[in-house]
Amino acid sequence: METLVWVVHVVVALAVIALVLLQHGKGADMGAAFGGGSAGSLFGASGSANFLSRSTAVVATLFFLTSLGLAYFGLQQHKPASVLDRTAVPVPATQPVPAAPAGENAGSKAGAIPQ
């Protein structure tokens, strides 16, 4: 399921890029108002702008939904058991140090550090 969401996400991202690059800026509308020749196009004088902007809105909504889906899958894979698991630093287990024997020969044991 996650792979399918990844594929849809990439396709939708490419569609958003294409739709944004196909749209013309606000300054291009002035040229159309003074006879820019777009009145005889497939969508009419302002029809392409409405079609492209609505398509961009739909594809952007799909992009956000797939982003939320991928975030959900990512959270499920690395979900900690509790709040303490997120912040706790593991402490290495140490063994207790044996106490040195009391007496005069305490420093002469093998393994004792000479002073």
PASEBA-1860 file (N, C-alpha, C; in nm, 3 decimals):
! residues 115
1> METLVWVV> 0.083/-0.120/0.000/0.000/0.000/0.000/0.087/0.126/0.000 ~ 0.196/0.121/0.076/0.283/0.237/0.084/0.349/0.265/-0.052 ~ 0.384/0.160/-0.123/0.445/0.177/-0.255/0.348/0.244/-0.351 ~ 0.223/0.207/-0.344/0.121/0.270/-0.429/0.108/0.419/-0.398 ~ 0.110/0.454/-0.270/0.100/0.595/-0.231/0.223/0.670/-0.279 ~ 0.341/0.607/-0.273/0.464/0.671/-0.323/0.454/0.699/-0.473 ~ 0.405/0.602/-0.548/0.393/0.620/-0.693/0.294/0.731/-0.725 ~ 0.179/0.731/-0.659/0.079/0.835/-0.681/0.136/0.971/-0.641
9> HVVVALAV> 0.210/0.976/-0.533/0.269/1.101/-0.485/0.365/1.161/-0.588 ~ 0.450/1.077/-0.646/0.547/1.127/-0.745/0.475/1.173/-0.871 ~ 0.376/1.098/-0.916/0.300/1.137/-1.036/0.226/1.267/-1.012 ~ 0.166/1.282/-0.896/0.092/1.404/-0.863/0.188/1.522/-0.851 ~ 0.308/1.500/-0.795/0.407/1.608/-0.784/0.449/1.656/-0.923 ~ 0.471/1.563/-1.015/0.506/1.602/-1.151/0.390/1.676/-1.219 ~ 0.266/1.635/-1.190/0.150/1.703/-1.247/0.137/1.845/-1.193 ~ 0.166/1.865/-1.065/0.162/1.999/-1.007/0.265/2.089/-1.076
17> IALVLLQH> 0.385/2.035/-1.094/0.490/2.113/-1.161/0.447/2.151/-1.302 ~ 0.394/2.055/-1.376/0.352/2.082/-1.514/0.238/2.184/-1.519 ~ 0.141/2.170/-1.432/0.027/2.264/-1.434/0.069/2.405/-1.395 ~ 0.160/2.417/-1.301/0.205/2.551/-1.262/0.285/2.615/-1.374 ~ 0.367/2.536/-1.444/0.445/2.592/-1.554/0.358/2.626/-1.676 ~ 0.246/2.557/-1.693/0.157/2.587/-1.806/0.078/2.716/-1.787 ~ 0.057/2.756/-1.664/-0.023/2.876/-1.639/0.058/3.000/-1.673 ~ -0.010/3.102/-1.717/0.057/3.227/-1.746/0.029/3.324/-1.633
25> GKGADMGA> 0.118/3.419/-1.620/0.110/3.514/-1.509/-0.004/3.612/-1.524 ~ -0.020/3.697/-1.423/-0.129/3.795/-1.424/-0.107/3.902/-1.531 ~ 0.016/3.928/-1.566/0.045/4.028/-1.669/0.005/3.981/-1.807 ~ -0.010/3.852/-1.827/-0.049/3.799/-1.958/-0.195/3.828/-1.989 ~ -0.276/3.854/-1.888/-0.418/3.884/-1.910/-0.438/4.019/-1.981 ~ -0.346/4.111/-1.961/-0.357/4.241/-2.028/-0.341/4.224/-2.180 ~ -0.253/4.137/-2.222/-0.234/4.113/-2.364/-0.357/4.051/-2.426 ~ -0.426/3.967/-2.355/-0.548/3.905/-2.405/-0.662/4.006/-2.415
33> AFGGGSAG> -0.662/4.104/-2.327/-0.767/4.205/-2.328/-0.757/4.296/-2.450 ~ -0.636/4.316/-2.500/-0.616/4.404/-2.615/-0.594/4.326/-2.744 ~ -0.656/4.210/-2.755/-0.650/4.136/-2.879/-0.528/4.047/-2.890 ~ -0.497/3.974/-2.786/-0.382/3.885/-2.788/-0.405/3.759/-2.868 ~ -0.524/3.734/-2.914/-0.552/3.619/-2.997/-0.596/3.496/-2.921 ~ -0.612/3.505/-2.790/-0.651/3.387/-2.714/-0.802/3.365/-2.716 ~ -0.877/3.460/-2.770/-1.022/3.446/-2.774/-1.064/3.330/-2.863 ~ -0.982/3.296/-2.960/-1.016/3.187/-3.049/-0.957/3.055/-3.008
41> SLFGASGS> -0.910/3.044/-2.885/-0.848/2.920/-2.840/-0.954/2.818/-2.801 ~ -0.909/2.703/-2.761/-0.998/2.592/-2.727/-1.090/2.627/-2.609 ~ -1.035/2.696/-2.509/-1.112/2.725/-2.388/-1.176/2.864/-2.390 ~ -1.150/2.946/-2.490/-1.203/3.081/-2.493/-1.104/3.179/-2.432 ~ -1.150/3.303/-2.411/-1.059/3.408/-2.364/-1.006/3.381/-2.223 ~ -1.092/3.339/-2.132/-1.046/3.315/-1.994/-1.072/3.171/-1.950 ~ -1.115/3.087/-2.039/-1.148/2.950/-2.001/-1.027/2.867/-1.962 ~ -0.913/2.888/-2.028/-0.796/2.808/-1.995/-0.744/2.841/-1.856
49> ANFLSRST> -0.754/2.969/-1.817/-0.708/3.007/-1.684/-0.793/2.939/-1.577 ~ -0.924/2.936/-1.598/-1.010/2.870/-1.500/-0.985/2.720/-1.496 ~ -0.969/2.659/-1.613/-0.945/2.515/-1.619/-0.813/2.479/-1.553 ~ -0.707/2.554/-1.585/-0.576/2.524/-1.528/-0.571/2.551/-1.378 ~ -0.635/2.658/-1.333/-0.632/2.689/-1.190/-0.713/2.587/-1.110 ~ -0.825/2.543/-1.166/-0.904/2.440/-1.095/-0.832/2.306/-1.096 ~ -0.769/2.274/-1.207/-0.691/2.149/-1.214/-0.576/2.152/-1.116 ~ -0.510/2.267/-1.106/-0.399/2.281/-1.011/-0.448/2.264/-0.868
57> AVVATLFF> -0.564/2.319/-0.836/-0.619/2.306/-0.701/-0.650/2.159/-0.668 ~ -0.706/2.088/-0.765/-0.739/1.946/-0.742/-0.612/1.864/-0.724 ~ -0.514/1.887/-0.810/-0.390/1.810/-0.803/-0.312/1.846/-0.676 ~ -0.315/1.973/-0.636/-0.248/2.012/-0.512/-0.314/1.947/-0.390 ~ -0.446/1.935/-0.393/-0.516/1.866/-0.284/-0.476/1.719/-0.278 ~ -0.464/1.656/-0.394/-0.416/1.516/-0.398/-0.274/1.506/-0.345 ~ -0.191/1.604/-0.377/-0.053/1.605/-0.329/-0.048/1.612/-0.176 ~ -0.129/1.698/-0.118/-0.132/1.709/0.029/-0.187/1.581/0.093
65> LTSLGLAY> -0.286/1.520/0.031/-0.341/1.396/0.086/-0.238/1.282/0.081 ~ -0.166/1.273/-0.030/-0.063/1.168/-0.036/0.051/1.198/0.059 ~ 0.081/1.326/0.081/0.184/1.362/0.180/0.142/1.320/0.319 ~ 0.016/1.341/0.353/-0.034/1.298/0.484/-0.033/1.146/0.496 ~ -0.065/1.077/0.387/-0.060/0.931/0.389/0.080/0.879/0.410 ~ 0.179/0.940/0.344/0.318/0.898/0.363/0.367/0.929/0.505 ~ 0.322/1.040/0.560/0.358/1.073/0.699/0.299/0.971/0.795 ~ 0.177/0.927/0.768/0.113/0.825/0.851/0.191/0.694/0.846
73> FGLQQHKP> 0.229/0.651/0.723/0.306/0.527/0.710/0.441/0.539/0.780 ~ 0.504/0.654/0.769/0.632/0.674/0.836/0.621/0.671/0.987 ~ 0.511/0.722/1.039/0.490/0.721/1.184/0.464/0.580/1.234 ~ 0.393/0.500/1.157/0.361/0.364/1.199/0.484/0.275/1.203 ~ 0.582/0.300/1.118/0.702/0.216/1.115/0.794/0.244/1.232 ~ 0.799/0.366/1.278/0.893/0.405/1.383/0.820/0.455/1.507 ~ 0.711/0.391/1.541/0.629/0.438/1.651/0.688/0.392/1.784 ~ 0.729/0.485/1.871/0.781/0.446/2.002/0.668/0.397/2.094
81> ASVLDRTA> 0.704/0.315/2.192/0.604/0.258/2.281/0.551/0.362/2.380 ~ 0.636/0.455/2.424/0.591/0.554/2.520/0.670/0.683/2.501 ~ 0.633/0.784/2.578/0.702/0.912/2.571/0.845/0.896/2.621 ~ 0.865/0.812/2.721/1.000/0.793/2.775/1.092/0.727/2.673 ~ 1.038/0.644/2.584/1.121/0.582/2.482/1.174/0.685/2.383 ~ 1.103/0.794/2.365/1.147/0.898/2.272/1.260/0.980/2.330 ~ 1.265/0.996/2.464/1.362/1.087/2.524/1.469/1.016/2.605 ~ 1.445/0.893/2.646/1.539/0.825/2.734/1.666/0.786/2.659
89> VPVPATQP> 1.780/0.809/2.725/1.909/0.769/2.670/1.945/0.636/2.734 ~ 1.976/0.534/2.656/2.009/0.405/2.717/2.138/0.414/2.798 ~ 2.133/0.362/2.918/2.248/0.363/3.008/2.313/0.226/3.001 ~ 2.443/0.220/2.971/2.507/0.089/2.964/2.510/0.021/3.100 ~ 2.489/-0.108/3.099/2.490/-0.184/3.224/2.634/-0.198/3.273 ~ 2.654/-0.163/3.398/2.788/-0.177/3.457/2.781/-0.276/3.571 ~ 2.890/-0.348/3.589/2.896/-0.441/3.700/2.962/-0.373/3.818 ~ 2.918/-0.407/3.938/2.975/-0.340/4.056/3.124/-0.376/4.070
97> VPAAPAGE> 3.199/-0.278/4.114/3.343/-0.298/4.136/3.360/-0.368/4.271 ~ 3.437/-0.480/4.275/3.456/-0.548/4.404/3.536/-0.460/4.501 ~ 3.496/-0.467/4.625/3.563/-0.387/4.727/3.702/-0.444/4.755 ~ 3.798/-0.354/4.781/3.935/-0.397/4.812/3.937/-0.454/4.953 ~ 4.009/-0.565/4.972/4.016/-0.621/5.108/4.092/-0.529/5.202 ~ 4.045/-0.522/5.323/4.109/-0.436/5.422/4.230/-0.509/5.481 ~ 4.332/-0.439/5.509/4.449/-0.500/5.572/4.578/-0.449/5.509 ~ 4.690/-0.507/5.557/4.821/-0.459/5.514/4.855/-0.508/5.373
105> NAGSKAGA> 4.807/-0.624/5.331/4.843/-0.680/5.201/4.746/-0.640/5.091 ~ 4.665/-0.540/5.114/4.565/-0.501/5.016/4.630/-0.449/4.888 ~ 4.743/-0.384/4.895/4.808/-0.328/4.779/4.897/-0.428/4.706 ~ 4.925/-0.543/4.764/5.016/-0.638/4.702/4.944/-0.742/4.620 ~ 4.818/-0.734/4.603/4.739/-0.830/4.524/4.781/-0.818/4.378 ~ 4.770/-0.928/4.306/4.797/-0.926/4.162/4.688/-0.844/4.095 ~ 4.723/-0.755/4.009/4.625/-0.672/3.941/4.605/-0.538/4.011 ~ 4.668/-0.516/4.125/4.656/-0.389/4.193/4.745/-0.289/4.123
113> IPQ> 4.706/-0.166/4.123/4.783/-0.061/4.057/4.889/-0.010/4.153 ~ 5.017/-0.015/4.112/5.123/0.037/4.202/5.116/0.189/4.209 ~ 5.157/0.242/4.322/5.149/0.387/4.341/5.284/0.449/4.336
END
